[in-house]
Amino acid sequence: MTDLLRNYKDPIADLTSEIWIPRWVDQDISPSTVAAILQGGCASGAYMPAVTYSDSVETMQRHGDAEDGVLAYLEDILGELPPPPLDDSSWSGLAYHYVTHAVELWAASIEDDLRRILADKVAE
């Protein structure tokens, strides 16, 4: 069943409308990318838009403070923002920190639904 996610490379948005893809996540994200994020986190290279400083800064500029943005999502899920990293107090480092946390939490939140949808698709 693990390979079910890894082997499906088409966008989630083309697979189903049941799964919400936040505006701050690449809209073409695939189940295989979600599987890679779940396995090693964004920093493993599984999701480069979160770990490339310029991309994470752009994401935070566009979606950081929005009502449905990165910070609001983190606060909704965790009840508070994760504490900033002690080793990198740059704006780019903070953007990286918050975007990676949000993307990893989102990926974990859709795993069960995504597995169910793909299993149903395979069973058809």
N, C-alpha and C positions, 0 to 999 in steps of 0.2 A: 504494500500500500504506500510505502514511502516513495517509491519510484513514480507513483501516480502523479504527484506534484512535480517532481523533478523532470519528468519526461514531457510535460505539457507546456509548450513554449508559446502558444498563441495568447494574446492578451486576455486577461480576466474579463474585461469589458465586452469582448466578443463572445465569451462563454456564457455569461449570465448578467442579469441586471440586479440580482439579489444581493450582490456584494458592493458595498459603498467603497469607492476609491476616493480618498480625500484629494482636494485640489493640489495639495502639497506633495503628492506622490505622482510619479510618472503615470499618466493615464493608460499607457501601453504595457504596464507591468504584467508579467505572466506568472502563472503558478510556479514555474521553475525558478523564477527570481525570488518568489516568496519562500520557496523551500530552501534556497541558498541563504536567505536572510535568517530563517529559523535555525539553520544549522550553524552558521558562523557569525551572525550579526552583520551589520552593514560594513563594519571595519574590515571584514575579511575580503572585501572587494565585491561582495554580493550585490551591493546597491551603491554604485559610484556617485549618483547625484547627492547622496547624503554625506559622503566622506570627502568629496572634492570641495575644498574650502570655498572657492568662488561660487560653486553651485549651491552649497548650503547657505551662504550669505544671501544669494539671490532669492532662494526659497523663503528665508526669514524676512527679507525685505517685502516680498509679495504677499506672504501668507502668515508671517509670524504672529502679528497682532490681530488678525481678522477674527471675527466672531466664530468661524469654523476653522481657525488656523491652528498652527503648530502648538502654540502655548496654551490655547483654550483646550485643545485635545489632551495635552499632557495633564492639565489641571483636572479635567473631567475624569480621566482614567485613574490618575494617581492621587487626586485630592490636593495636590500641590505640585509645583515645579521641582524637577530633580535638582539637587544642589549643583551649582556650577563646579566645573573641574578645578582643582587646586593648582594643577600644573600648567594651565593655559588660560590666561585671563584676557586674551585678545577677543575682539568681536568675532573674528572668523572661527576661533576655537569654541566660543559660546554657540554660534550658529550650528557648527558641526555637532556639538554636544546635544542640543535640543532637537535638531532634525533627526539624528540617528536614533535617539530615544523614541521619538514619535513614530518613526517608520518601523522600528522593531516591535513596538507595542501593537501597532496596527496589524502588522504581519501575523503576530501571535493571535490577535483577536479574530482573524478571518480563517485561520487554519482549519478548524473543524468544518465550517460551512463549505469551504473550498474543497476539502476532501470528499464531503458528501455529494456535492454537485458533480465532481469529476467521477466519482464511483457510479452515480446514476447515469452519467453520460456513457461510461464504458459498458454499463449493463444494458443499454438500449440496443 
